[in-house]
């Protein structure tokens, strides 16, 4: 695959003298043809969708900030990790950038990798999903029966705005729903961490029409965590594979200040992590992306560090 931009420069950090003390920057490799399957990091340096959605721009710097935060984390993997470069949107042509992202994700999946897409605004989701759909359409079993893709979004927002007006960071899941209808596929969407204050009645009605599994931020508490976990288990059981998308604005503003729309309440890391581990344990994760890390508005790299911790959690070996 061909990224718009490629460099290994962010992958530097501390080197410890003790045996078995590797960190991410010492283990990640440039992606090369014929590489054994592993995780592959592909950046989406784009916030055109955020700008169209009237949010705080700056998420185009997210991939670089995430790599910097990941570089010094301890290595707890048995399988390899690869750097695949960035898809860049500098000309305002969001749709073309999403198509290039889709092609990149599809190529990674075709090669047996688990893509980790580093956004970028949440417009990343449409490109990510399109790449997964393209990969699945090549498979003979998908041509015989519609694949059951489960989309699980941890987010303060539904991102189900009407895409007929403009494609933005607020429309990706509505666009995906349209594509599912066009293909005759079910639209299986779960959105956890929703802020009622940040989503209109129209969006809640749209989610109900699409049979979205919804859990609001105020619903996710220590006392309800097991019940919500069981709800997720039931959702996952009805899916063949999972696309997990993490909008970092699902976290409270104190944990993630550097996002397009900081959350007044949010879902803390301590509650988010057990749910992510449950999804990881399903064995069905085929695609992961992270959205809305905005280093221009971050404080002490808190947001990038929180997002990197979640990626570390999802990719470390047990």
Order of alpha helices (4+ residues) and beta strands (2+ residues): alpha-beta-beta-alpha-alpha-beta-alpha-beta-alpha-alpha-beta-alpha-beta-alpha-beta-alpha-beta-alpha-beta-alpha
